[in-house]
Amino acid sequence: MPEPMPEPMSQPMPGPMPGPMPGPVPAAPVADVIHDIGYRHYQGPRLGRGYATRSLYTLTLRGSFGLGRSIRSKILPMGLLALMCVPALIIVAVAVYLKSAKLPLEYERYLMIMDFVIAVFVASQAPVALSRDLRFMTVPLYFSRPITAGDYVRAKFGAMFTAMFVLTGLPLLIMWIGSLLASMSFGYNLEHFCYGLVAAALYSLLYSSIATVIASATPRRGFGVAGIIMVLLISAGISSVLYFVINGHDNSAAAYWANVISPSGLVDSSVTWMFGLPTTGAVGVPSALGGCVFVAEIAAVSAAAYGLLVQRYRKI
């Protein structure tokens, strides 16, 4: 018998193609909610610019000696401070041992001998106070608060001056205390101790003025250190050469005018003239008019440096 034919497969009925699935219906907007997680509003006093300026001054002064920083940051400033004080201790010990009637070195002359240490200290620490703020762009953060450019300069300049005065005044204090313990003349030592403090203040003022201006000009600490060292030491070398050339030519007091280009010679000569101390070597003034010019130059350089700093930070 013939085999039955297979039934044809049923074909789907043509119809419309299915469309895309409908998306989710957007939810209605919900109003924002502020959650109270326990923060409280500040109800204390607003300390203002004065407190901020004093805090910046204290921070900079501590940083000048590495306080509040790493051990490595303390090595150089503390080492230089010790280097300034150890010779003073030796002078006192020798005078006490020999039972001398006076110290073998006058207070104001001590700073003249230790001028190199003073220059290295200010050259290493002024960039720490100013160049680091420029490099890490923290100056705009200071100025985002009520503190102004004048407040910033006043705090930094004052801190650098104070650090320098501690460096230069501490060994003189050690010498004076040693003279009291050795029962030396109280009146004579007190008088010359005051002379030494005036010299320390002038060193601190002039060196801080020069160093802060140079440090504020560059964000690179190394460039600041090199610039300060060059200005302080090279100017002293040029001054010494000029003094000996002029003095060897006519052997007159006009050679003392060479001190106008040397910060250390300027300070030493001014102190010598103000207190009528004997001149030694290149330290001295050409005349009474020259002494007035030397003192006026210290004041003018310091005032100009402060003004330049204020103008510099007003542009930031």
Beta strands, then each sheet from edge to edge (+ up, - down):
end
